[in-house]
């Protein structure tokens, strides 16, 4: 079930991306920060694919994509300011706190999407099993 797989991958990619951004600040390694872009692009690609696979996810995907873009651009800008020693210590606390809230909202949105796609997957399996059992009973009645 591709939608469930993509939503699961997105949650994992978000975690990896967050860890890379945090690591880049801790180590001062701009390359680690640059490497986080691959996860960002993969999540965006997966979101686009989710929209094309299931039109009923389109509005949810749009919200998540907007959340992702806002969080990522702010997170990378803050990380770059630490790496380049240009951070404004008077502003970074409030900005980082607001971005942490954005990240939590993004995580929640992705988790909700995963939960909904898992529910649909399980319902689809149940319907298939029920149809198969009904077909078997009809076959036995005919035989």
N, C-alpha and C positions, 0 to 999 in steps of 0.2 A: 504494500500500500504506500505509494510514493509520498503522499502528503504527510503521513505520519513520520516517515523516514526523514523528510526534509525538515520538519519542525524539530525533530530530535537532534539532527545535525546542527541546526541553527543555535539551539541552546548550548551545545558543546562548543561550537565556534565562538559564541559570545564569551564563554568562560575563558577560553584560550586567549582571545583578544584582550580581555580585561587583564589577565595575568601578564601578557606581554607589555601592555601599557604600564602597568604598575612596576614591572621589572625594569623597564627603560628608565623610569624616574629614579628607582633605587640605585641602579648601576650607572646611570648617565649615558647609556648606550643608545645612540640615535638609530642604529641599525635594527635593534629589537623593536623599537617603535615603528620603524618603516615596515618591518615584517608583519606587524599587526594588520596592515592594509590588506593582506591576502585574505585574512579571515573576514574582514569587513566586506570586501568584494564578493566573497563566497556567500555570505549571508544575504546580501542584496540580490545576487543571482538566484539563490534558492527562493527568496521571497517572490521574485518575478515568475519563477517557475510555479510556485504555489498558486499564484493568481491565474496562470494559464491552465492549471490542472483543475481548479475548482473555483468557478466564478463566485460562489457564495462566500469565499474567503477574501475576495478582492478588497472590500472596505477595511477588514481587519488587517490585511497585509499593508495597505496604505498607511494606516496608523502606526504599525510597527516600523515600517520603513522610515517614516518621519521621525519617530522616536530614536531609531538607530542613528540616522544622519545627525540629528542634533546632539545626541550624547557623544558620538564618536568625534565629531569636529571639535567639541569643547574639550573632551578628554585628551585628544592629541595636541591641541593648542596648549593646554595646561602642562602636559608632559614636556613639550618642546621648550616651554619657558623655563622649566626646571633644568632640563638638559643644557640649555644655552645660558643658564644663569641670568635670565632676564625676568624671573618671576617677581610679581608685585605681591609681597607678603601681606600687604594690607587688604588686598582683594581676593587672593587665592582661596582663603578659607571659605568665604561665603560662596564663591563660584564652584569650588570643589564639592561643597555640601549640596548645592542645588543640582549639580551633575550626578552626584551619588543617588539622589532621589530620582532623577531621570533614568539612571541605570536600573534602579529597582522597578520602576514602572515598565521599562523595556523587558526585564526578566519576567515580570508578572504577565505581560502581554504574550510573550513567547510561551510561557508555561500554560496559559489559558488556551492558546492555539493548539499546543501539543495535546492537552487534555481533551479538547473538542475533537481533534482528528483521531485520537485513540478511541474515543467513544464511538465515532462513526465507523471506525474499522471493526470494533467489536460487534456493533450492531449488524454490519455487513456479514461478518462471519456467522453470527447467530441466524440471520435470514437464510444464508446458504445452507447451513446445517438443517434448518427446519424444512427447506425446500427439498433437500436431499432425502430426508426422512419421509416426507410425504410422497416423493417419487418412488421410494423403495416400497412403501405400503401399497401404492397403486399397482406396482409391478407384481407384488405378491398376490394381490387380489385378482389380477388378470390371469396369473399363472395358475 
